[in-house]
């Protein structure tokens, strides 16, 4: 109810965002953020992943995808080579800062307040999605991750399970993970003509590997609306023996579907 009121009162909504941003800025003073970046890769590859830069997204303007590529190319310069040392926290927004037109950011696709919109810096969620997926394949602990409250587009060329991404909105809807280990981790991200690519490295070989799988995927129809639900589980495997030493539920998604479901 409160959210609906805020959406209907733009001034109140903007003031609320300002309040949340100020609160986050104050809290950031007490966080040990990862800041160091180095281009030379660490010796051990933990996980690689890539995502298509251009996909059919309903009836959205293809120009917005080209604009997204521009925005991602600017943002990844602040991410590429970031090192997360023991005890440090990675923060998407702490590294990138506010996406402004003065930095070269342009209008891209945004998912906000239950709608598909456009805005300066739109499309950065794709970079957050990649980083989150890579982090899930490491012992880094996810401190903060948000997902969209609705599913706007059908699975056209979707590679990863539904709901395995991360929603970001400067600066209080962030992607954060911390390093509780004695190892250093490093993320490299870059663009090709067709893909956004990333690798997470470590300074030592890890004794475990991490595998993710989707479970209990289903659609629901309730009160005239369609919803989509699933779970994403992670298996931790001992590399020496091949035994599964832990199974854990990482994500439970439940979102309204905004497109027609084929029955």
Secondary structure, 3 states (H helix, E strand, C coil): CHHHHHHHCHHHHHHHHHHHHHHHHHHHCCCCECCCECCCCCCEEEEEEEEECCCCCCCCCHHHHHHHHHHHHHHHHHHCCEEECCCCEEEHHHHHCCCCHHHCCCEEEEEECCEEEEEECCCCHHHHHHHHHHHCCCCCEEEECECCCEECCCCCCCCCCCCCCCECECCCECCEEECCCCCCEEEEEEECCCEEEEEEEECCCCCEEEEEEEEEEEEEEECCEEEEEEEEEEEEEECCCCCEEEEEEEEEEEEEECCCCCC
